[in-house]
Amino acid sequence: MSEVYAVIMAGGSGTRLWPLSRHHAPKQALRLIGGRTMLQHAVDRLRPILPVEHVYVVTATQYVPTLSAQVPDIPLQNFIVEPTARGTAGAIGLAAVHLQRRDPDAIMAVLTADHFIRSVEVFQRALQAACQVATQGHLVTLGICPSYAATGFGYIRRGEQIARIDGFDVYAVEAFVEKPDAQRAAEFVASGLYSWNSGMFIWRVERILREFAQHMPDVYAALQRIAAAMGTPNARRVLDEVWPGVRRETIDYGIMEKAQDVVVIPVDIGWSDIGDWEALYGVHEADAGGNVILGNHIGIATNGCLIRGGDKLIVTIGLQNAIVVDTEDVILVCARDRAQDVKTIVEQLQANGMTSLL
């Protein structure tokens, strides 16, 4: 089988985990679970099945020193730098041309640095099965078996079963579906035909570049200019010149919704995208009062809360189903069911010029 390379997407800032996640300390660099950062968890999951020199990280220029220090055994040249964020399509395309230059026959597994996966061994076996499927030329995605009618994720509708590999069923994809409202989400889950879109993809590098050429020819042309300069003294100059003009787009809309021969492997791996404070609450074991305490806390009649702080003592009385996050310069207090609104606060701070808090 062709050599497998993992590409970990680690460029986002994680605004819904503000005030802990900031421009200088993005979500993937934070120790949110078990004393390891999200990037370290992502790399740790791969160590038993891939040599570390086959692991690449796509991130922003300013994050490279922090992230490379967290995983020092990943070669520095394996950090692929985006001058500016251009969406997942551009980031994946940039990684693809890097891999093509190293190994034209490469299998490319696109993963992210902000997922929590409880069943690591099942994930590893599923990824290996997906790589086998990808060798046959398919575009493969791992779909998450839905545990509730989520409205915050896209969905994948599966069609005919085409294979069974090492205990994993492989289905043709009928459609990628945008985030649904509550009623449609409930219908999706009840049908048994839908998976959550995890954003994890596996394919031959030459196949995904062919898809770029067909469906995003403008982006493909930019990628070819960048690729032609790789390994020359002009590489960085060309990247800086070309990249700002790359169309901002997601891989789902730009490629996956239009491509043929896409397959999905539904998996139950205890997955969460740790997209906000409510999601972080969900991956930790709560105490007898339903509280997740990540810091120094004393409470009376406090139930169903997430308390995140440092050395400072946080005291709560009569607090129910709330999130409390204490940082050096900001204290966040919000209802757990309003955790998504943290992003709106970040937007307000940006609009008001309070960028020192971002």
GUFI-265145 format. One line per 5 residues: number of its first residue (from 1); their letters; for each residue x, y negated, z of C-alpha. Coordinates in steps of 0.2 Angstrom, whole numbers, plus 5000, padded with zeros to 4 digits. Layout:
# residues N
NUM> a> X/Y/Z | ...
This chain:
# residues 358
1> msevy> 5000/5000/5000 | 5005/4982/4997 | 5013/4973/5011 | 5001/4964/5023 | 5004/4946/5029
6> avima> 4993/4937/5042 | 4989/4918/5040 | 4983/4910/5056 | 4973/4894/5053 | 4979/4882/5068
11> ggsgt> 4975/4865/5062 | 4959/4859/5070 | 4958/4848/5085 | 4943/4856/5094 | 4933/4840/5098
16> rlwpl> 4919/4849/5107 | 4932/4855/5120 | 4936/4836/5124 | 4942/4830/5136 | 4954/4844/5138
21> srhha> 4957/4846/5119 | 4966/4830/5112 | 4975/4825/5097 | 4991/4828/5106 | 4985/4844/5114
26> pkqal> 4973/4853/5102 | 4962/4868/5106 | 4974/4881/5099 | 4988/4875/5110 | 4978/4876/5126
31> rligg> 4978/4890/5140 | 4960/4893/5141 | 4959/4912/5144 | 4971/4923/5154 | 4986/4911/5155
36> rtmlq> 4989/4912/5136 | 4986/4899/5123 | 4974/4903/5109 | 4988/4904/5097 | 4997/4916/5108
41> havdr> 4982/4927/5109 | 4980/4927/5090 | 4998/4932/5088 | 4997/4945/5102 | 4983/4954/5093
46> lrpil> 4994/4956/5078 | 5010/4962/5086 | 5005/4981/5086 | 5001/4981/5068 | 5012/4968/5059
51> pvehv> 5030/4963/5060 | 5031/4945/5067 | 5040/4939/5052 | 5024/4943/5042 | 5014/4931/5052
56> yvvta> 5011/4913/5045 | 5003/4898/5054 | 4995/4884/5045 | 4994/4868/5055 | 4997/4849/5055
61> tqyvp> 5014/4842/5055 | 5012/4835/5072 | 5008/4852/5080 | 5023/4862/5073 | 5034/4858/5088
66> tlsaq> 5022/4863/5101 | 5015/4878/5092 | 5032/4885/5087 | 5038/4884/5105 | 5023/4895/5110
71> vpdip> 5028/4908/5098 | 5047/4906/5096 | 5049/4923/5087 | 5039/4918/5072 | 5052/4910/5060
76> lqnfi> 5050/4892/5058 | 5049/4893/5039 | 5033/4903/5042 | 5024/4887/5048 | 5015/4880/5033
81> vepta> 5012/4861/5035 | 4997/4852/5029 | 5001/4833/5028 | 4983/4830/5031 | 4967/4840/5034
86> rgtag> 4959/4845/5017 | 4947/4859/5023 | 4949/4877/5024 | 4950/4879/5005 | 4965/4868/5003
91> aigla> 4974/4876/5018 | 4971/4894/5012 | 4976/4889/4994 | 4992/4882/5001 | 4996/4897/5011
96> avhlq> 4992/4908/4996 | 5005/4900/4985 | 5018/4901/4999 | 5014/4920/5000 | 5014/4922/4981
101> rrdpd> 5032/4915/4981 | 5038/4927/4994 | 5028/4943/4988 | 5017/4942/4973 | 5009/4959/4978
106> aimav> 5005/4953/4995 | 4988/4956/5005 | 4983/4941/5014 | 4973/4941/5030 | 4966/4924/5034
111> ltadh> 4963/4923/5053 | 4961/4908/5065 | 4969/4903/5081 | 4953/4898/5090 | 4944/4915/5091
116> firsv> 4942/4926/5107 | 4941/4944/5104 | 4937/4956/5118 | 4939/4973/5109 | 4957/4970/5102
121> evfqr> 4959/4988/5097 | 4943/4988/5087 | 4948/4972/5078 | 4965/4979/5074 | 4958/4995/5066
126> alqaa> 4945/4985/5057 | 4958/4973/5050 | 4968/4988/5044 | 4953/4995/5036 | 4949/4979/5027
131> cqvat> 4967/4978/5020 | 4964/4995/5012 | 4948/4989/5004 | 4957/4973/4998 | 4970/4984/4989
136> qghlv> 4956/4989/4977 | 4954/4971/4972 | 4939/4966/4983 | 4937/4950/4992 | 4934/4956/5010
141> tlgic> 4927/4947/5025 | 4924/4953/5043 | 4906/4950/5048 | 4902/4949/5066 | 4887/4960/5072
146> psyaa> 4875/4946/5080 | 4872/4947/5098 | 4858/4934/5098 | 4849/4922/5085 | 4863/4909/5084
151> tgfgy> 4860/4893/5074 | 4878/4887/5075 | 4885/4900/5063 | 4883/4904/5045 | 4877/4921/5041
156> irrge> 4881/4935/5028 | 4868/4946/5020 | 4874/4963/5016 | 4867/4974/5001 | 4872/4991/4996
161> qiari> 4885/5001/5006 | 4900/5005/4994 | 4912/5014/5006 | 4916/5020/5023 | 4934/5017/5028
166> dgfdv> 4941/5024/5044 | 4924/5023/5053 | 4920/5006/5046 | 4905/5003/5034 | 4909/4992/5019
171> yavea> 4894/4983/5010 | 4893/4972/4995 | 4889/4954/5000 | 4872/4948/4993 | 4873/4930/5000
176> fvekp> 4882/4918/5011 | 4869/4908/5021 | 4871/4891/5029 | 4868/4889/5047 | 4849/4893/5049
181> daqra> 4836/4885/5061 | 4830/4895/5076 | 4816/4904/5067 | 4826/4910/5052 | 4840/4915/5064
186> aefva> 4828/4926/5073 | 4822/4933/5057 | 4840/4937/5051 | 4844/4946/5067 | 4828/4956/5067
191> sglys> 4831/4962/5049 | 4847/4970/5054 | 4855/4965/5037 | 4865/4950/5042 | 4881/4947/5051
196> wnsgm> 4889/4931/5057 | 4902/4923/5046 | 4918/4924/5056 | 4929/4915/5044 | 4941/4930/5043
201> fiwrv> 4945/4935/5025 | 4956/4948/5018 | 4962/4949/4999 | 4976/4951/4987 | 4985/4934/4985
206> erilr> 4984/4935/4966 | 4965/4938/4967 | 4961/4923/4978 | 4972/4912/4967 | 4962/4918/4952
211> efaqh> 4946/4913/4961 | 4954/4896/4964 | 4958/4894/4945 | 4940/4899/4941 | 4930/4890/4954
216> mpdvy> 4941/4875/4960 | 4952/4872/4945 | 4957/4854/4951 | 4963/4862/4968 | 4972/4876/4958
221> aalqr> 4981/4863/4947 | 4987/4854/4963 | 4993/4870/4971 | 5002/4875/4955 | 5012/4858/4956
226> iaaam> 5016/4861/4974 | 5021/4879/4970 | 5033/4873/4956 | 5042/4862/4968 | 5045/4875/4982
231> gtpna> 5063/4879/4985 | 5069/4863/4977 | 5075/4846/4985 | 5058/4839/4979 | 5047/4851/4988
236> rrvld> 5042/4839/5002 | 5040/4824/4991 | 5029/4833/4979 | 5018/4840/4993 | 5016/4823/5000
241> evwpg> 5011/4815/4983 | 4999/4829/4978 | 4990/4834/4994 | 4980/4818/4998 | 4972/4820/4981
246> vrret> 4966/4838/4985 | 4947/4839/4986 | 4941/4842/5004 | 4931/4858/5004 | 4928/4874/5014
251> idygi> 4933/4891/5007 | 4915/4897/5009 | 4907/4884/4998 | 4922/4882/4986 | 4925/4900/4983
256> mekaq> 4916/4913/4993 | 4898/4908/4988 | 4902/4908/4970 | 4914/4923/4969 | 4910/4941/4962
261> dvvvi> 4914/4957/4971 | 4914/4951/4988 | 4912/4964/5002 | 4908/4963/5021 | 4913/4975/5035
266> pvdig> 4902/4972/5050 | 4911/4973/5066 | 4907/4973/5085 | 4923/4966/5093 | 4917/4955/5107
271> wsdig> 4920/4939/5096 | 4918/4921/5101 | 4924/4906/5092 | 4926/4896/5108 | 4918/4881/5099
276> dweal> 4913/4872/5115 | 4912/4873/5134 | 4897/4884/5134 | 4906/4897/5123 | 4921/4896/5135
281> ygvhe> 4909/4899/5150 | 4903/4914/5140 | 4919/4923/5139 | 4924/4922/5157 | 4917/4933/5171
286> adagg> 4906/4923/5182 | 4906/4925/5201 | 4890/4930/5212 | 4883/4912/5209 | 4885/4913/5190
291> nvilg> 4899/4901/5191 | 4915/4901/5181 | 4929/4892/5191 | 4945/4887/5183 | 4953/4876/5196
296> nhigi> 4951/4871/5214 | 4933/4870/5219 | 4921/4871/5234 | 4902/4871/5231 | 4886/4872/5240
301> atngc> 4870/4878/5231 | 4880/4877/5215 | 4875/4890/5201 | 4878/4894/5183 | 4892/4881/5181
306> lirgg> 4908/4880/5173 | 4921/4870/5183 | 4938/4866/5175 | 4951/4856/5184 | 4969/4855/5190
311> dkliv> 4976/4853/5208 | 4962/4840/5213 | 4948/4848/5223 | 4931/4847/5214 | 4916/4848/5226
316> tiglq> 4899/4851/5220 | 4882/4851/5229 | 4866/4857/5222 | 4873/4857/5204 | 4864/4869/5192
321> naivv> 4869/4875/5175 | 4882/4861/5172 | 4899/4859/5165 | 4912/4849/5175 | 4929/4846/5167
326> dtedv> 4942/4835/5176 | 4958/4829/5167 | 4970/4815/5172 | 4960/4801/5164 | 4943/4808/5160
331> ilvca> 4929/4817/5170 | 4916/4826/5160 | 4899/4831/5168 | 4886/4838/5156 | 4872/4851/5156
336> rdraq> 4878/4867/5149 | 4864/4867/5136 | 4870/4850/5129 | 4888/4856/5127 | 4887/4853/5108
341> dvkti> 4885/4834/5111 | 4903/4832/5117 | 4907/4830/5099 | 4895/4815/5098 | 4905/4807/5113
346> veqlq> 4921/4809/5104 | 4913/4801/5088 | 4908/4786/5099 | 4925/4784/5107 | 4932/4784/5090
351> angmt> 4920/4771/5084 | 4923/4760/5099 | 4942/4760/5096 | 4945/4770/5112 | 4958/4781/5103
356> sll> 4969/4783/5118 | 4957/4795/5126 | 4956/4806/5110
